[in-house]
Amino acid sequence: MDLSELAVFGDDFNDLPLLQNCGIGIAVMNAHPEVKAAASQTCFSNEQDGPAHWIAEVLLKEKPEF
């Protein structure tokens, strides 16, 4: 699988290489500001199940009920 085919989530400096080199880089709202700046999108925070909401809404085209 090519990195351009991946969507990845990140919140800290160790996630920067993936966020910058994948197809869709998503930072959670509670991410470090530099990480959010590097991402192409943001989602709700970890505490709000942000990645799960993003997957449900964007990939599955559903409105999550959690």
C-alpha positions as CSV (number, residue, x, y, z in Angstrom):
1,M,0.0,0.0,0.0
2,D,1.3,3.4,-0.9
3,L,1.3,6.2,1.8
4,S,-0.9,8.3,-0.5
5,E,-3.7,5.8,0.1
6,L,-3.7,6.3,3.8
7,A,-5.5,8.6,6.2
8,V,-3.6,8.9,9.5
9,F,-4.4,10.6,12.8
10,G,-1.9,12.4,15.0
11,D,-1.5,14.6,18.0
12,D,2.2,15.0,18.8
13,F,5.6,15.5,17.1
14,N,6.3,11.8,16.5
15,D,3.2,11.9,14.1
16,L,4.6,14.7,11.9
17,P,6.3,12.5,9.3
18,L,3.2,10.4,8.6
19,L,0.9,13.4,8.6
20,Q,3.1,15.2,6.1
21,N,3.5,12.2,3.8
22,C,0.2,10.4,3.7
23,G,-2.9,10.9,1.6
24,I,-4.9,12.6,4.4
25,G,-3.3,13.8,7.6
26,I,-5.8,14.5,10.4
27,A,-4.9,16.1,13.7
28,V,-7.1,15.8,16.7
29,M,-8.2,19.1,18.2
30,N,-6.1,18.6,21.3
31,A,-3.0,18.1,19.2
32,H,0.1,20.3,19.5
33,P,-0.3,23.5,17.4
34,E,2.6,22.5,15.1
35,V,0.9,19.1,14.4
36,K,-2.4,20.8,13.6
37,A,-0.6,23.1,11.2
38,A,1.0,20.2,9.4
39,A,-2.3,18.3,9.0
40,S,-4.7,18.7,6.1
41,Q,-7.7,18.2,8.3
42,T,-8.7,18.2,12.0
43,C,-11.3,16.2,13.9
44,F,-12.7,16.3,17.4
45,S,-10.3,15.6,20.3
46,N,-9.3,12.2,21.5
47,E,-11.6,12.7,24.5
48,Q,-14.5,13.2,22.1
49,D,-13.7,10.1,20.0
50,G,-12.6,12.3,17.2
51,P,-10.9,9.7,15.0
52,A,-14.0,7.4,15.3
53,H,-16.3,10.2,14.4
54,W,-14.2,11.2,11.4
55,I,-14.1,7.6,10.1
56,A,-17.9,7.2,10.5
57,E,-18.7,10.5,8.9
58,V,-16.1,10.7,6.1
59,L,-15.4,7.1,5.2
60,L,-18.6,5.3,6.2
61,K,-20.9,8.3,5.5
62,E,-22.8,7.7,8.7
63,K,-23.7,10.0,11.6
64,P,-22.2,8.3,14.7
65,E,-24.5,7.9,17.7
66,F,-21.8,7.6,20.4
